């Protein structure tokens, strides 16, 4: 997590947000022991950076599953919903930072380079 010191309750909130709460911050707040009346917006504001960092980690942890889905599509391209599954897998890998690289090749037909006229002034 970030360098700021978190309370045990804040750590619990971040932990349950991506497990038992299924990404629901209101449910995570209650599971972490906060009062239902405690403003969720205030909690999310206080932990904004940590939530983003934890989200990035969650996506990175599930990127291999997306890669496997792509390979599964190669092995069995007739799977029901394959087009949607491949699109979701591609989006997941993009967000995880695994992007296809585009190679640009520059070729010249001759070895002559034209330069602007020399200034003799």
Buried (B, 14 or more C-beta within 10 A) or exposed (E): BEEEEBEEEBBBBBBBBBEEBEEBBEBBBBBBEBEEEBEBEEBBEBBEEBBEBBBEEBBBEBBEEBBEBBEBBEEEEEEEEBEEBBEEBBEBBBBBEBEEEEEEEEEEEEEEEEEEEEEEE
